[in-house]
Amino acid sequence: MKYTVLVDVRLRSGIADPAGATIERALPALGYEGVSGVSVGKTIRFTIEAADKKQAISHSEDLCGAFLTNPVIEDAEVTVVPGGDDL
Amino acid sequence: MKYTVLVDVRLRSGIADPAGATIERALPALGYEGVSGVSVGKTIRFTIEAADKKQAISHSEDLCGAFLTNPVIEDAEVTVVPGGDDL
């Protein structure tokens, strides 16, 4: 059965986020006030073939640990839904 | 009042996604079968000061259109919740 997977990758707290810091620093000069705590992450979406939801989650987490993310500096949250639903 | 904002940025359909294509091509060689339709996007999280939720959404969408995203090739989905909740 096919499952749709969303992997939400964020830098762990305490890890420097240069992209977020750059956006935050640029905002006031561009006329946008009142924005703080900017952080930038990434998402990976895919479809995975698995026997059941549990297996889909476990395979996706394996993928994350193996090479989609860097567990030393990043946290990954895996969301799995059956079928071709959008995530 | 403070609002927590999550901007989910994805490439529009039909736009080439080299990062996603590279991951998808690499997977079988790394021993992961059954994964397809890989796409890579980005997320931007921040806190915004606004009078109400409507204003928070409208300011965040302004930000996206102005320089957080490239509307020619990317779609952005803005989610706003009050306070310091995690998104």
Backbone of each chain as nested JSON, in Angstrom:
{
  "chains": [
    {"id": "A", "residues": [
      {"number": 1, "name": "MET", "atoms": {"N": [0.837, -1.198, 0.0], "CA": [0.0, 0.0, 0.0], "C": [0.879, 1.258, 0.0]}},
      {"number": 2, "name": "LYS", "atoms": {"N": [0.348, 2.287, -0.624], "CA": [1.14, 3.519, -0.724], "C": [0.811, 4.486, 0.423]}},
      {"number": 3, "name": "TYR", "atoms": {"N": [1.835, 5.112, 0.956], "CA": [1.649, 6.122, 2.001], "C": [2.357, 7.408, 1.583]}},
      {"number": 4, "name": "THR", "atoms": {"N": [1.724, 8.514, 1.926], "CA": [2.342, 9.812, 1.669], "C": [3.069, 10.247, 2.934]}},
      {"number": 5, "name": "VAL", "atoms": {"N": [4.299, 10.678, 2.778], "CA": [5.134, 11.005, 3.936], "C": [5.604, 12.458, 3.854]}},
      {"number": 6, "name": "LEU", "atoms": {"N": [5.524, 13.129, 4.989], "CA": [6.099, 14.474, 5.112], "C": [7.153, 14.426, 6.209]}},
      {"number": 7, "name": "VAL", "atoms": {"N": [8.362, 14.793, 5.868], "CA": [9.432, 14.887, 6.86], "C": [9.739, 16.367, 7.07]}},
      {"number": 8, "name": "ASP", "atoms": {"N": [9.542, 16.824, 8.294], "CA": [9.773, 18.233, 8.619], "C": [11.09, 18.31, 9.394]}},
      {"number": 9, "name": "VAL", "atoms": {"N": [12.081, 18.948, 8.798], "CA": [13.425, 18.973, 9.372], "C": [13.719, 20.364, 9.921]}},
      {"number": 10, "name": "ARG", "atoms": {"N": [14.1, 20.43, 11.186], "CA": [14.436, 21.717, 11.813], "C": [15.777, 21.604, 12.504]}},
      {"number": 11, "name": "LEU", "atoms": {"N": [16.483, 22.705, 12.559], "CA": [17.721, 22.721, 13.33], "C": [17.382, 22.55, 14.803]}},
      {"number": 12, "name": "ARG", "atoms": {"N": [18.191, 21.778, 15.509], "CA": [17.974, 21.612, 16.941], "C": [18.226, 22.938, 17.636]}},
      {"number": 13, "name": "SER", "atoms": {"N": [17.575, 23.111, 18.79], "CA": [17.753, 24.386, 19.49], "C": [19.195, 24.523, 19.942]}},
      {"number": 14, "name": "GLY", "atoms": {"N": [19.732, 25.724, 19.779], "CA": [21.119, 25.969, 20.143], "C": [22.062, 25.889, 18.957]}},
      {"number": 15, "name": "ILE", "atoms": {"N": [21.577, 25.328, 17.836], "CA": [22.416, 25.244, 16.63], "C": [22.235, 26.544, 15.846]}},
      {"number": 16, "name": "ALA", "atoms": {"N": [23.35, 27.125, 15.407], "CA": [23.291, 28.401, 14.683], "C": [22.47, 28.26, 13.402]}},
      {"number": 17, "name": "ASP", "atoms": {"N": [21.63, 29.259, 13.127], "CA": [20.759, 29.249, 11.952], "C": [21.065, 30.511, 11.135]}},
      {"number": 18, "name": "PRO", "atoms": {"N": [22.122, 30.463, 10.323], "CA": [22.536, 31.674, 9.606], "C": [21.467, 32.201, 8.649]}},
      {"number": 19, "name": "ALA", "atoms": {"N": [20.722, 31.305, 8.004], "CA": [19.691, 31.772, 7.07], "C": [18.61, 32.544, 7.825]}},
      {"number": 20, "name": "GLY", "atoms": {"N": [18.159, 31.979, 8.942], "CA": [17.145, 32.655, 9.754], "C": [17.652, 33.981, 10.294]}},
      {"number": 21, "name": "ALA", "atoms": {"N": [18.901, 33.99, 10.764], "CA": [19.483, 35.219, 11.324], "C": [19.584, 36.304, 10.256]}},
      {"number": 22, "name": "THR", "atoms": {"N": [19.931, 35.914, 9.038], "CA": [20.051, 36.88, 7.952], "C": [18.696, 37.494, 7.61]}},
      {"number": 23, "name": "ILE", "atoms": {"N": [17.67, 36.65, 7.535], "CA": [16.314, 37.157, 7.266], "C": [15.915, 38.138, 8.36]}},
      {"number": 24, "name": "GLU", "atoms": {"N": [16.121, 37.732, 9.618], "CA": [15.704, 38.567, 10.74], "C": [16.401, 39.93, 10.734]}},
      {"number": 25, "name": "ARG", "atoms": {"N": [17.682, 39.92, 10.388], "CA": [18.452, 41.151, 10.36], "C": [18.006, 42.058, 9.214]}},
      {"number": 26, "name": "ALA", "atoms": {"N": [17.586, 41.441, 8.107], "CA": [17.219, 42.227, 6.922], "C": [15.84, 42.862, 7.054]}},
      {"number": 27, "name": "LEU", "atoms": {"N": [14.963, 42.261, 7.842], "CA": [13.562, 42.698, 7.866], "C": [13.346, 44.172, 8.206]}},
      {"number": 28, "name": "PRO", "atoms": {"N": [13.922, 44.69, 9.299], "CA": [13.655, 46.099, 9.624], "C": [14.081, 47.044, 8.499]}},
      {"number": 29, "name": "ALA", "atoms": {"N": [15.217, 46.752, 7.841], "CA": [15.694, 47.6, 6.754], "C": [14.728, 47.573, 5.579]}},
      {"number": 30, "name": "LEU", "atoms": {"N": [13.963, 46.492, 5.458], "CA": [13.011, 46.368, 4.35], "C": [11.622, 46.87, 4.74]}},
      {"number": 31, "name": "GLY", "atoms": {"N": [11.509, 47.394, 5.956], "CA": [10.242, 47.984, 6.366], "C": [9.313, 47.049, 7.123]}},
      {"number": 32, "name": "TYR", "atoms": {"N": [9.811, 45.875, 7.517], "CA": [8.968, 44.961, 8.284], "C": [9.445, 44.913, 9.728]}},
      {"number": 33, "name": "GLU", "atoms": {"N": [8.648, 45.472, 10.613], "CA": [8.991, 45.48, 12.036], "C": [8.201, 44.376, 12.757]}},
      {"number": 34, "name": "GLY", "atoms": {"N": [8.672, 44.052, 13.96], "CA": [7.881, 43.161, 14.824], "C": [8.022, 41.684, 14.511]}},
      {"number": 35, "name": "VAL", "atoms": {"N": [9.031, 41.321, 13.723], "CA": [9.247, 39.904, 13.435], "C": [10.487, 39.437, 14.188]}},
      {"number": 36, "name": "SER", "atoms": {"N": [10.375, 38.332, 14.908], "CA": [11.518, 37.829, 15.67], "C": [11.554, 36.305, 15.618]}},
      {"number": 37, "name": "GLY", "atoms": {"N": [12.639, 35.758, 16.117], "CA": [12.769, 34.295, 16.207], "C": [12.65, 33.582, 14.872]}},
      {"number": 38, "name": "VAL", "atoms": {"N": [13.266, 34.127, 13.835], "CA": [13.149, 33.513, 12.51], "C": [14.027, 32.263, 12.431]}},
      {"number": 39, "name": "SER", "atoms": {"N": [13.451, 31.161, 12.004], "CA": [14.261, 29.964, 11.762], "C": [13.846, 29.342, 10.433]}},
      {"number": 40, "name": "VAL", "atoms": {"N": [14.814, 28.752, 9.77], "CA": [14.57, 28.171, 8.452], "C": [14.812, 26.667, 8.527]}},
      {"number": 41, "name": "GLY", "atoms": {"N": [13.875, 25.896, 8.015], "CA": [14.029, 24.443, 7.983], "C": [13.739, 23.921, 6.603]}},
      {"number": 42, "name": "LYS", "atoms": {"N": [13.678, 22.594, 6.476], "CA": [13.324, 22.043, 5.169], "C": [12.299, 20.938, 5.324]}},
      {"number": 43, "name": "THR", "atoms": {"N": [11.615, 20.672, 4.23], "CA": [10.639, 19.59, 4.219], "C": [10.991, 18.644, 3.078]}},
      {"number": 44, "name": "ILE", "atoms": {"N": [10.767, 17.369, 3.313], "CA": [10.925, 16.379, 2.251], "C": [9.615, 15.601, 2.187]}},
      {"number": 45, "name": "ARG", "atoms": {"N": [9.011, 15.601, 1.023], "CA": [7.759, 14.865, 0.819], "C": [8.001, 13.73, -0.157]}},
      {"number": 46, "name": "PHE", "atoms": {"N": [7.413, 12.557, 0.119], "CA": [7.529, 11.449, -0.835], "C": [6.421, 10.444, -0.603]}},
      {"number": 47, "name": "THR", "atoms": {"N": [6.357, 9.494, -1.519], "CA": [5.405, 8.4, -1.415], "C": [6.197, 7.14, -1.144]}},
      {"number": 48, "name": "ILE", "atoms": {"N": [5.745, 6.338, -0.197], "CA": [6.481, 5.117, 0.135], "C": [5.529, 3.922, 0.08]}},
      {"number": 49, "name": "GLU", "atoms": {"N": [6.07, 2.82, -0.394], "CA": [5.316, 1.569, -0.496], "C": [5.596, 0.765, 0.775]}},
      {"number": 50, "name": "ALA", "atoms": {"N": [4.541, 0.435, 1.533], "CA": [4.755, -0.316, 2.772], "C": [3.533, -1.165, 3.071]}},
      {"number": 51, "name": "ALA", "atoms": {"N": [3.727, -2.191, 3.909], "CA": [2.632, -3.112, 4.236], "C": [1.578, -2.427, 5.095]}},
      {"number": 52, "name": "ASP", "atoms": {"N": [2.009, -1.618, 6.057], "CA": [1.067, -0.895, 6.906], "C": [1.69, 0.419, 7.368]}},
      {"number": 53, "name": "LYS", "atoms": {"N": [0.901, 1.201, 8.104], "CA": [1.359, 2.534, 8.494], "C": [2.609, 2.462, 9.376]}},
      {"number": 54, "name": "LYS", "atoms": {"N": [2.605, 1.459, 10.267], "CA": [3.748, 1.312, 11.18], "C": [5.043, 1.112, 10.4]}},
      {"number": 55, "name": "GLN", "atoms": {"N": [4.961, 0.254, 9.385], "CA": [6.146, -0.005, 8.568], "C": [6.542, 1.242, 7.764]}},
      {"number": 56, "name": "ALA", "atoms": {"N": [5.53, 1.971, 7.277], "CA": [5.816, 3.196, 6.521], "C": [6.554, 4.195, 7.402]}},
      {"number": 57, "name": "ILE", "atoms": {"N": [6.105, 4.329, 8.649], "CA": [6.771, 5.256, 9.58], "C": [8.191, 4.776, 9.868]}},
      {"number": 58, "name": "SER", "atoms": {"N": [8.331, 3.474, 10.146], "CA": [9.659, 2.974, 10.522], "C": [10.64, 3.099, 9.356]}},
      {"number": 59, "name": "HIS", "atoms": {"N": [10.193, 2.791, 8.12], "CA": [11.081, 2.945, 6.962], "C": [11.449, 4.411, 6.743]}},
      {"number": 60, "name": "SER", "atoms": {"N": [10.475, 5.301, 6.928], "CA": [10.753, 6.723, 6.713], "C": [11.749, 7.235, 7.753]}},
      {"number": 61, "name": "GLU", "atoms": {"N": [11.599, 6.769, 8.994], "CA": [12.543, 7.198, 10.034], "C": [13.944, 6.652, 9.773]}},
      {"number": 62, "name": "ASP", "atoms": {"N": [14.003, 5.435, 9.223], "CA": [15.308, 4.885, 8.822], "C": [15.963, 5.787, 7.782]}},
      {"number": 63, "name": "LEU", "atoms": {"N": [15.172, 6.164, 6.784], "CA": [15.662, 7.051, 5.724], "C": [16.212, 8.347, 6.301]}},
      {"number": 64, "name": "CYS", "atoms": {"N": [15.468, 8.926, 7.237], "CA": [15.886, 10.193, 7.862], "C": [17.209, 10.034, 8.566]}},
      {"number": 65, "name": "GLY", "atoms": {"N": [17.288, 8.992, 9.403], "CA": [18.504, 8.78, 10.175], "C": [19.686, 8.485, 9.27]}},
      {"number": 66, "name": "ALA", "atoms": {"N": [19.428, 7.774, 8.154], "CA": [20.514, 7.327, 7.29], "C": [21.074, 8.46, 6.449]}},
      {"number": 67, "name": "PHE", "atoms": {"N": [20.186, 9.253, 5.814], "CA": [20.798, 10.281, 4.982], "C": [19.912, 11.462, 4.62]}},
      {"number": 68, "name": "LEU", "atoms": {"N": [18.652, 11.476, 5.036], "CA": [17.863, 12.678, 4.718], "C": [18.186, 13.822, 5.658]}},
      {"number": 69, "name": "THR", "atoms": {"N": [18.582, 13.495, 6.879], "CA": [18.873, 14.548, 7.852], "C": [20.216, 14.278, 8.532]}},
      {"number": 70, "name": "ASN", "atoms": {"N": [20.694, 15.271, 9.214], "CA": [21.896, 15.122, 10.03], "C": [21.459, 15.164, 11.498]}},
      {"number": 71, "name": "PRO", "atoms": {"N": [21.331, 13.988, 12.126], "CA": [20.766, 13.938, 13.484], "C": [21.594, 14.69, 14.526]}},
      {"number": 72, "name": "VAL", "atoms": {"N": [22.829, 15.006, 14.201], "CA": [23.657, 15.752, 15.15], "C": [23.133, 17.182, 15.317]}},
      {"number": 73, "name": "ILE", "atoms": {"N": [22.677, 17.763, 14.222], "CA": [22.241, 19.165, 14.296], "C": [20.757, 19.361, 13.969]}},
      {"number": 74, "name": "GLU", "atoms": {"N": [20.085, 18.307, 13.496], "CA": [18.699, 18.478, 13.048], "C": [17.745, 17.517, 13.747]}},
      {"number": 75, "name": "ASP", "atoms": {"N": [16.519, 17.994, 13.955], "CA": [15.425, 17.146, 14.418], "C": [14.488, 16.913, 13.245]}},
      {"number": 76, "name": "ALA", "atoms": {"N": [14.011, 15.693, 13.087], "CA": [13.071, 15.406, 12.004], "C": [11.761, 14.9, 12.583]}},
      {"number": 77, "name": "GLU", "atoms": {"N": [10.645, 15.424, 12.066], "CA": [9.33, 14.951, 12.474], "C": [8.691, 14.295, 11.248]}},
      {"number": 78, "name": "VAL", "atoms": {"N": [8.313, 13.034, 11.399], "CA": [7.766, 12.282, 10.265], "C": [6.254, 12.172, 10.408]}},
      {"number": 79, "name": "THR", "atoms": {"N": [5.52, 12.596, 9.379], "CA": [4.07, 12.452, 9.353], "C": [3.705, 11.539, 8.183]}},
      {"number": 80, "name": "VAL", "atoms": {"N": [2.883, 10.526, 8.451], "CA": [2.521, 9.559, 7.408], "C": [1.008, 9.477, 7.295]}},
      {"number": 81, "name": "VAL", "atoms": {"N": [0.49, 9.595, 6.082], "CA": [-0.947, 9.357, 5.854], "C": [-1.101, 8.348, 4.719]}},
      {"number": 82, "name": "PRO", "atoms": {"N": [-2.155, 7.531, 4.786], "CA": [-2.36, 6.545, 3.725], "C": [-2.736, 7.228, 2.418]}},
      {"number": 83, "name": "GLY", "atoms": {"N": [-2.412, 6.558, 1.319], "CA": [-2.871, 6.999, 0.002], "C": [-2.18, 8.226, -0.512]}},
      {"number": 84, "name": "GLY", "atoms": {"N": [-2.815, 8.891, -1.439], "CA": [-2.172, 9.994, -2.145], "C": [-2.566, 11.356, -1.618]}},
      {"number": 85, "name": "ASP", "atoms": {"N": [-3.024, 11.407, -0.369], "CA": [-3.411, 12.702, 0.197], "C": [-2.229, 13.663, 0.226]}},
      {"number": 86, "name": "ASP", "atoms": {"N": [-2.561, 14.92, 0.147], "CA": [-1.531, 15.947, 0.171], "C": [-1.141, 16.236, 1.614]}},
      {"number": 87, "name": "LEU", "atoms": {"N": [0.147, 16.442, 1.827], "CA": [0.62, 16.784, 3.189], "C": [1.407, 18.085, 3.146]}}
    ]},
    {"id": "B", "residues": [
      {"number": 1, "name": "MET", "atoms": {"N": [-0.214, 41.87, 20.034], "CA": [-0.18, 40.472, 20.434], "C": [0.775, 39.68, 19.533]}},
      {"number": 2, "name": "LYS", "atoms": {"N": [1.368, 38.669, 20.126], "CA": [2.337, 37.882, 19.361], "C": [1.68, 36.668, 18.713]}},
      {"number": 3, "name": "TYR", "atoms": {"N": [2.051, 36.396, 17.477], "CA": [1.561, 35.221, 16.774], "C": [2.744, 34.407, 16.251]}},
      {"number": 4, "name": "THR", "atoms": {"N": [2.578, 33.088, 16.309], "CA": [3.607, 32.209, 15.754], "C": [3.202, 31.865, 14.324]}},
      {"number": 5, "name": "VAL", "atoms": {"N": [4.148, 31.979, 13.422], "CA": [3.846, 31.79, 12.001], "C": [4.718, 30.677, 11.424]}},
      {"number": 6, "name": "LEU", "atoms": {"N": [4.082, 29.816, 10.637], "CA": [4.816, 28.807, 9.869], "C": [4.529, 29.044, 8.398]}},
      {"number": 7, "name": "VAL", "atoms": {"N": [5.579, 29.253, 7.631], "CA": [5.43, 29.391, 6.179], "C": [6.008, 28.132, 5.539]}},
      {"number": 8, "name": "ASP", "atoms": {"N": [5.147, 27.408, 4.827], "CA": [5.566, 26.169, 4.178], "C": [5.713, 26.458, 2.69]}},
      {"number": 9, "name": "VAL", "atoms": {"N": [6.949, 26.393, 2.194], "CA": [7.235, 26.77, 0.806], "C": [7.517, 25.523, -0.024]}},
      {"number": 10, "name": "ARG", "atoms": {"N": [6.79, 25.375, -1.122], "CA": [6.991, 24.221, -2.008], "C": [7.142, 24.707, -3.434]}},
      {"number": 11, "name": "LEU", "atoms": {"N": [7.9, 23.967, -4.205], "CA": [7.989, 24.287, -5.621], "C": [6.631, 24.028, -6.273]}},
      {"number": 12, "name": "ARG", "atoms": {"N": [6.228, 24.896, -7.167], "CA": [4.969, 24.694, -7.882], "C": [5.086, 23.454, -8.766]}},
      {"number": 13, "name": "SER", "atoms": {"N": [3.941, 22.831, -9.038], "CA": [4.002, 21.615, -9.852], "C": [4.492, 21.977, -11.252]}},
      {"number": 14, "name": "GLY", "atoms": {"N": [5.344, 21.135, -11.78], "CA": [5.905, 21.394, -13.101], "C": [7.278, 22.047, -13.051]}},
      {"number": 15, "name": "ILE", "atoms": {"N": [7.637, 22.567, -11.875], "CA": [8.955, 23.188, -11.734], "C": [9.968, 22.099, -11.349]}},
      {"number": 16, "name": "ALA", "atoms": {"N": [11.1, 22.082, -12.027], "CA": [12.113, 21.057, -11.771], "C": [12.586, 21.109, -10.32]}},
      {"number": 17, "name": "ASP", "atoms": {"N": [12.732, 19.941, -9.71], "CA": [13.159, 19.843, -8.314], "C": [14.425, 18.981, -8.272]}},
      {"number": 18, "name": "PRO", "atoms": {"N": [15.578, 19.577, -8.545], "CA": [16.807, 18.784, -8.64], "C": [17.169, 18.082, -7.333]}},
      {"number": 19, "name": "ALA", "atoms": {"N": [16.908, 18.716, -6.193], "CA": [17.241, 18.083, -4.909], "C": [16.397, 16.818, -4.723]}},
      {"number": 20, "name": "GLY", "atoms": {"N": [15.095, 16.954, -4.976], "CA": [14.205, 15.792, -4.858], "C": [14.582, 14.69, -5.829]}},
      {"number": 21, "name": "ALA", "atoms": {"N": [14.902, 15.071, -7.066], "CA": [15.255, 14.081, -8.085], "C": [16.53, 13.338, -7.708]}},
      {"number": 22, "name": "THR", "atoms": {"N": [17.475, 14.067, -7.119], "CA": [18.744, 13.444, -6.719], "C": [18.52, 12.429, -5.602]}},
      {"number": 23, "name": "ILE", "atoms": {"N": [17.711, 12.815, -4.607], "CA": [17.398, 11.882, -3.518], "C": [16.733, 10.63, -4.09]}},
      {"number": 24, "name": "GLU", "atoms": {"N": [15.747, 10.838, -4.966], "CA": [14.996, 9.706, -5.513], "C": [15.901, 8.759, -6.297]}},
      {"number": 25, "name": "ARG", "atoms": {"N": [16.837, 9.32, -7.047], "CA": [17.743, 8.51, -7.851], "C": [18.724, 7.75, -6.966]}},
      {"number": 26, "name": "ALA", "atoms": {"N": [19.085, 8.346, -5.837], "CA": [20.092, 7.724, -4.965], "C": [19.512, 6.586, -4.127]}},
      {"number": 27, "name": "LEU", "atoms": {"N": [18.216, 6.633, -3.848], "CA": [17.633, 5.695, -2.887], "C": [17.834, 4.218, -3.225]}},
      {"number": 28, "name": "PRO", "atoms": {"N": [17.506, 3.768, -4.449], "CA": [17.661, 2.324, -4.716], "C": [19.101, 1.867, -4.518]}},
      {"number": 29, "name": "ALA", "atoms": {"N": [20.082, 2.688, -4.901], "CA": [21.484, 2.312, -4.738], "C": [21.85, 2.188, -3.263]}},
      {"number": 30, "name": "LEU", "atoms": {"N": [21.126, 2.888, -2.398], "CA": [21.409, 2.847, -0.965], "C": [20.568, 1.79, -0.254]}},
      {"number": 31, "name": "GLY", "atoms": {"N": [19.801, 1.036, -1.024], "CA": [19.042, -0.067, -0.447], "C": [17.618, 0.277, -0.033]}},
      {"number": 32, "name": "TYR", "atoms": {"N": [17.121, 1.454, -0.44], "CA": [15.74, 1.814, -0.103], "C": [14.89, 1.767, -1.362]}},
      {"number": 33, "name": "GLU", "atoms": {"N": [14.019, 0.768, -1.421], "CA": [13.135, 0.626, -2.582], "C": [11.744, 1.177, -2.238]}},
      {"number": 34, "name": "GLY", "atoms": {"N": [10.961, 1.42, -3.259], "CA": [9.548, 1.76, -3.043], "C": [9.291, 3.201, -2.671]}},
      {"number": 35, "name": "VAL", "atoms": {"N": [10.27, 4.078, -2.872], "CA": [10.061, 5.492, -2.581], "C": [9.974, 6.25, -3.902]}},
      {"number": 36, "name": "SER", "atoms": {"N": [8.936, 7.075, -4.043], "CA": [8.78, 7.822, -5.298], "C": [8.241, 9.218, -5.008]}},
      {"number": 37, "name": "GLY", "atoms": {"N": [8.248, 10.035, -6.018], "CA": [7.672, 11.382, -5.909], "C": [8.339, 12.239, -4.846]}},
      {"number": 38, "name": "VAL", "atoms": {"N": [9.656, 12.183, -4.755], "CA": [10.36, 12.945, -3.721], "C": [10.393, 14.436, -4.09]}},
      {"number": 39, "name": "SER", "atoms": {"N": [9.992, 15.27, -3.177], "CA": [10.135, 16.712, -3.414], "C": [10.669, 17.379, -2.15]}},
      {"number": 40, "name": "VAL", "atoms": {"N": [11.454, 18.405, -2.344], "CA": [12.093, 19.088, -1.222], "C": [11.587, 20.523, -1.167]}},
      {"number": 41, "name": "GLY", "atoms": {"N": [11.191, 20.947, 0.011], "CA": [10.723, 22.319, 0.174], "C": [11.4, 22.955, 1.37]}},
      {"number": 42, "name": "LYS", "atoms": {"N": [10.95, 24.152, 1.742], "CA": [11.543, 24.756, 2.932], "C": [10.453, 25.339, 3.826]}},
      {"number": 43, "name": "THR", "atoms": {"N": [10.825, 25.513, 5.078], "CA": [9.889, 26.113, 6.025], "C": [10.56, 27.322, 6.662]}},
      {"number": 44, "name": "ILE", "atoms": {"N": [9.77, 28.337, 6.925], "CA": [10.274, 29.489, 7.663], "C": [9.331, 29.702, 8.84]}},
      {"number": 45, "name": "ARG", "atoms": {"N": [9.89, 29.695, 10.026], "CA": [9.091, 29.901, 11.237], "C": [9.515, 31.208, 11.881]}},
      {"number": 46, "name": "PHE", "atoms": {"N": [8.545, 31.982, 12.37], "CA": [8.895, 33.194, 13.093], "C": [7.74, 33.643, 13.98]}},
      {"number": 47, "name": "THR", "atoms": {"N": [8.022, 34.652, 14.8], "CA": [7.01, 35.253, 15.652], "C": [6.744, 36.649, 15.117]}},
      {"number": 48, "name": "ILE", "atoms": {"N": [5.481, 37.018, 15.01], "CA": [5.148, 38.336, 14.48], "C": [4.227, 39.063, 15.464]}},
      {"number": 49, "name": "GLU", "atoms": {"N": [4.455, 40.353, 15.565], "CA": [3.65, 41.201, 16.447], "C": [2.523, 41.795, 15.581]}},
      {"number": 50, "name": "ALA", "atoms": {"N": [1.255, 41.555, 15.964], "CA": [0.138, 42.074, 15.162], "C": [-1.061, 42.313, 16.066]}},
      {"number": 51, "name": "ALA", "atoms": {"N": [-1.985, 43.158, 15.596], "CA": [-3.163, 43.505, 16.39], "C": [-4.112, 42.322, 16.513]}},
      {"number": 52, "name": "ASP", "atoms": {"N": [-4.289, 41.589, 15.43], "CA": [-5.153, 40.402, 15.469], "C": [-4.666, 39.375, 14.45]}},
      {"number": 53, "name": "LYS", "atoms": {"N": [-5.347, 38.225, 14.437], "CA": [-4.884, 37.12, 13.593], "C": [-4.922, 37.491, 12.106]}},
      {"number": 54, "name": "LYS", "atoms": {"N": [-5.967, 38.235, 11.745], "CA": [-6.106, 38.633, 10.335], "C": [-4.9, 39.461, 9.884]}},
      {"number": 55, "name": "GLN", "atoms": {"N": [-4.506, 40.396, 10.751], "CA": [-3.36, 41.24, 10.421], "C": [-2.06, 40.418, 10.386]}},
      {"number": 56, "name": "ALA", "atoms": {"N": [-1.954, 39.462, 11.324], "CA": [-0.764, 38.606, 11.349], "C": [-0.655, 37.829, 10.04]}},
      {"number": 57, "name": "ILE", "atoms": {"N": [-1.776, 37.286, 9.571], "CA": [-1.771, 36.529, 8.309], "C": [-1.413, 37.448, 7.148]}},
      {"number": 58, "name": "SER", "atoms": {"N": [-2.045, 38.633, 7.13], "CA": [-1.821, 39.525, 5.991], "C": [-0.374, 40.025, 5.957]}},
      {"number": 59, "name": "HIS", "atoms": {"N": [0.198, 40.354, 7.126], "CA": [1.605, 40.775, 7.15], "C": [2.534, 39.64, 6.726]}},
      {"number": 60, "name": "SER", "atoms": {"N": [2.217, 38.424, 7.183], "CA": [3.073, 37.286, 6.837], "C": [3.012, 37.014, 5.34]}},
      {"number": 61, "name": "GLU", "atoms": {"N": [1.816, 37.141, 4.751], "CA": [1.702, 36.918, 3.307], "C": [2.433, 38.008, 2.519]}},
      {"number": 62, "name": "ASP", "atoms": {"N": [2.408, 39.233, 3.042], "CA": [3.19, 40.311, 2.418], "C": [4.674, 39.952, 2.396]}},
      {"number": 63, "name": "LEU", "atoms": {"N": [5.143, 39.485, 3.551], "CA": [6.545, 39.082, 3.679], "C": [6.912, 38.011, 2.65]}},
      {"number": 64, "name": "CYS", "atoms": {"N": [6.031, 37.005, 2.527], "CA": [6.271, 35.911, 1.581], "C": [6.363, 36.444, 0.167]}},
      {"number": 65, "name": "GLY", "atoms": {"N": [5.382, 37.255, -0.211], "CA": [5.358, 37.776, -1.573], "C": [6.544, 38.676, -1.846]}},
      {"number": 66, "name": "ALA", "atoms": {"N": [6.983, 39.415, -0.804], "CA": [8.036, 40.405, -1.002], "C": [9.416, 39.776, -1.123]}},
      {"number": 67, "name": "PHE", "atoms": {"N": [9.732, 38.822, -0.211], "CA": [11.083, 38.287, -0.351], "C": [11.363, 36.952, 0.327]}},
      {"number": 68, "name": "LEU", "atoms": {"N": [10.38, 36.371, 1.006], "CA": [10.666, 35.045, 1.572], "C": [10.572, 33.955, 0.51]}},
      {"number": 69, "name": "THR", "atoms": {"N": [9.725, 34.171, -0.483], "CA": [9.551, 33.153, -1.522], "C": [9.657, 33.795, -2.901]}},
      {"number": 70, "name": "ASN", "atoms": {"N": [9.776, 32.957, -3.886], "CA": [9.737, 33.396, -5.272], "C": [8.411, 32.913, -5.874]}},
      {"number": 71, "name": "PRO", "atoms": {"N": [7.413, 33.797, -5.961], "CA": [6.071, 33.365, -6.372], "C": [6.011, 32.814, -7.795]}},
      {"number": 72, "name": "VAL", "atoms": {"N": [7.057, 33.062, -8.574], "CA": [7.071, 32.533, -9.943], "C": [7.212, 31.01, -9.918]}},
      {"number": 73, "name": "ILE", "atoms": {"N": [8.012, 30.499, -8.991], "CA": [8.266, 29.053, -8.977], "C": [7.804, 28.37, -7.689]}},
      {"number": 74, "name": "GLU", "atoms": {"N": [7.399, 29.157, -6.679], "CA": [7.069, 28.549, -5.386], "C": [5.662, 28.92, -4.911]}},
      {"number": 75, "name": "ASP", "atoms": {"N": [5.045, 27.974, -4.227], "CA": [3.793, 28.228, -3.527], "C": [4.086, 28.298, -2.044]}},
      {"number": 76, "name": "ALA", "atoms": {"N": [3.461, 29.249, -1.348], "CA": [3.667, 29.349, 0.092], "C": [2.336, 29.197, 0.817]}},
      {"number": 77, "name": "GLU", "atoms": {"N": [2.352, 28.393, 1.873], "CA": [1.162, 28.235, 2.701], "C": [1.489, 28.808, 4.081]}},
      {"number": 78, "name": "VAL", "atoms": {"N": [0.684, 29.765, 4.522], "CA": [0.953, 30.451, 5.789], "C": [0.002, 29.939, 6.866]}},
      {"number": 79, "name": "THR", "atoms": {"N": [0.562, 29.472, 7.987], "CA": [-0.256, 29.042, 9.124], "C": [0.084, 29.946, 10.306]}},
      {"number": 80, "name": "VAL", "atoms": {"N": [-0.956, 30.493, 10.941], "CA": [-0.736, 31.423, 12.054], "C": [-1.495, 30.932, 13.283]}},
      {"number": 81, "name": "VAL", "atoms": {"N": [-0.796, 30.856, 14.416], "CA": [-1.48, 30.57, 15.671], "C": [-1.112, 31.634, 16.701]}},
      {"number": 82, "name": "PRO", "atoms": {"N": [-2.027, 31.954, 17.614], "CA": [-1.71, 32.963, 18.624], "C": [-0.67, 32.445, 19.602]}},
      {"number": 83, "name": "GLY", "atoms": {"N": [0.072, 33.38, 20.177], "CA": [0.989, 33.046, 21.268], "C": [2.216, 32.305, 20.828]}},
      {"number": 84, "name": "GLY", "atoms": {"N": [2.848, 31.655, 21.781], "CA": [4.142, 31.043, 21.527], "C": [4.05, 29.558, 21.232]}},
      {"number": 85, "name": "ASP", "atoms": {"N": [2.874, 29.092, 20.769], "CA": [2.752, 27.665, 20.472], "C": [3.718, 27.247, 19.382]}},
      {"number": 86, "name": "ASP", "atoms": {"N": [4.086, 25.98, 19.441], "CA": [5.015, 25.457, 18.46], "C": [4.255, 25.06, 17.199]}},
      {"number": 87, "name": "LEU", "atoms": {"N": [4.85, 25.352, 16.054], "CA": [4.21, 24.97, 14.78], "C": [5.166, 24.108, 13.964]}}
    ]}
  ]
}
